[in-house]
Amino acid sequence: MFDVYSRYYDLLYQDKDYAAEVAYIAGLLDRYAVTGPELLEFGSGTGRHGRLLAERGYRVTGIERSAAMVAQACPAPGFSCQQGDICTVRLGRAFDAVLSLFHVVSYQITNAAVQAVFARAADHLRPGGLFLFDVWYSPAVYAQRPAVRVKRLAAEGLEVTRLAEPLLHPNDNRVDVHYTVFARDTVTGAVHTLTETHPMRHFSLPELDLLAAGSGFERVCAEAFLSGAPPGEDSWGLCLVLRKV
Ligand SMILES: C[S@@+](CC[C@H](N)C(=O)[O-])C[C@H]1O[C@@H](n2cnc3c(N)ncnc32)[C@H](O)[C@@H]1O
């Protein structure tokens, strides 16, 4: 997963407002009194959050499973990343906060994997440190229902069309999103087609509280990602802030 998709990742998400998200995250870190600059980012992708956080004075270490995503993530002063699995990573040092942004935790579809990610976050935090992440929120998934979507983008001699076809697995709290990407070279007319399936887990608040308690966290915030509204059927992206007790 992501090794082929990564070729078009930044283009497909060129309309995603990483600057606004980083302002929101920095606001949460301030609100919950994270004063130290050391951040560990789980699933750092192509490093867009990490580099913007580094520009604000944080020192960000990214962990990313896909070698292709790591290769696309240019290091910058204050931001570095390395290949690794957030279920098993052990850096042997503690950070002021652990971040995991853009549904990375939802990519952990088994109970064992989610528990492992919470445990690895706890391992890398000092007491009082924060684990901040966003996930798909079950009430919104069932109220809104995932739908087939088409996204079209163009840049530098390339036209990219992405088809997203979801398949619900209600007994597993999971949606498998089947992506087909058609990338057309506008000069030669050649079309590159790729397919990838991204299985996504969604979560309820009681489930997240149970996971948090099981790995030594307490919840300090649950709100709609970015808007800060109370979580509800209209908040597909739920933002959680947990404190290590
Ligand atoms: C939707 S992308 C988000 C990337 C980045 N955080 C962003 O906001 O652009 C999800 C990322 O999580 C990574 N990922 C998923 N599970 C992982 C795991 N167990 N360990 C490390 N990275 C993982 C994927 O490889 C992918 O790059």
Ligand as a Chemical Component Dictionary entry (heavy atoms), coordinates in Angstrom:
data_LIG
# 
_chem_comp.id                   LIG 
_chem_comp.type                 NON-POLYMER 
_chem_comp.pdbx_formal_charge   0 
_chem_comp.three_letter_code    LIG 
# 
loop_
_chem_comp_atom.comp_id 
_chem_comp_atom.atom_id 
_chem_comp_atom.alt_atom_id 
_chem_comp_atom.type_symbol 
_chem_comp_atom.charge 
_chem_comp_atom.model_Cartn_x 
_chem_comp_atom.model_Cartn_y 
_chem_comp_atom.model_Cartn_z 
_chem_comp_atom.pdbx_ordinal 
LIG C1  C1  C 0  -3.195 9.004  4.221  1  
LIG S1  S1  S 1  -1.447 8.814  4.411  2  
LIG C2  C2  C 0  -1.061 10.188 5.488  3  
LIG C3  C3  C 0  0.363  10.647 5.338  4  
LIG C4  C4  C 0  0.690  11.960 6.061  5  
LIG N1  N1  N 0  0.472  11.829 7.492  6  
LIG C5  C5  C 0  -0.127 13.090 5.493  7  
LIG O1  O1  O 0  -0.908 13.683 6.252  8  
LIG O2  O2  O -1 0.029  13.401 4.307  9  
LIG C6  C6  C 0  -1.300 7.448  5.537  10 
LIG C7  C7  C 0  0.168  7.091  5.751  11 
LIG O3  O3  O 0  0.280  6.217  6.869  12 
LIG C8  C8  C 0  1.306  5.287  6.574  13 
LIG N2  N2  N 0  1.120  4.131  7.452  14 
LIG C9  C9  C 0  0.006  3.372  7.578  15 
LIG N3  N3  N 0  0.214  2.380  8.473  16 
LIG C10 C10 C 0  1.493  2.518  8.913  17 
LIG C11 C11 C 0  2.288  1.788  9.825  18 
LIG N4  N4  N 0  1.807  0.717  10.472 19 
LIG N5  N5  N 0  3.545  2.215  10.082 20 
LIG C12 C12 C 0  4.032  3.322  9.428  21 
LIG N6  N6  N 0  3.331  4.041  8.529  22 
LIG C13 C13 C 0  2.068  3.645  8.270  23 
LIG C14 C14 C 0  1.085  4.994  5.093  24 
LIG O4  O4  O 0  2.209  4.375  4.502  25 
LIG C15 C15 C 0  0.786  6.386  4.563  26 
LIG O5  O5  O 0  1.936  7.070  4.180  27 
# 
loop_
_chem_comp_bond.comp_id 
_chem_comp_bond.atom_id_1 
_chem_comp_bond.atom_id_2 
_chem_comp_bond.value_order 
_chem_comp_bond.pdbx_ordinal 
LIG C1  S1  SING 1  
LIG S1  C2  SING 2  
LIG S1  C6  SING 3  
LIG C2  C3  SING 4  
LIG C3  C4  SING 5  
LIG C4  N1  SING 6  
LIG C4  C5  SING 7  
LIG C5  O1  DOUB 8  
LIG C5  O2  SING 9  
LIG C6  C7  SING 10 
LIG C7  O3  SING 11 
LIG C7  C15 SING 12 
LIG O3  C8  SING 13 
LIG C8  N2  SING 14 
LIG C8  C14 SING 15 
LIG N2  C9  SING 16 
LIG N2  C13 SING 17 
LIG C9  N3  DOUB 18 
LIG N3  C10 SING 19 
LIG C10 C11 SING 20 
LIG C10 C13 DOUB 21 
LIG C11 N4  SING 22 
LIG C11 N5  DOUB 23 
LIG N5  C12 SING 24 
LIG C12 N6  DOUB 25 
LIG N6  C13 SING 26 
LIG C14 O4  SING 27 
LIG C14 C15 SING 28 
LIG C15 O5  SING 29 
# 
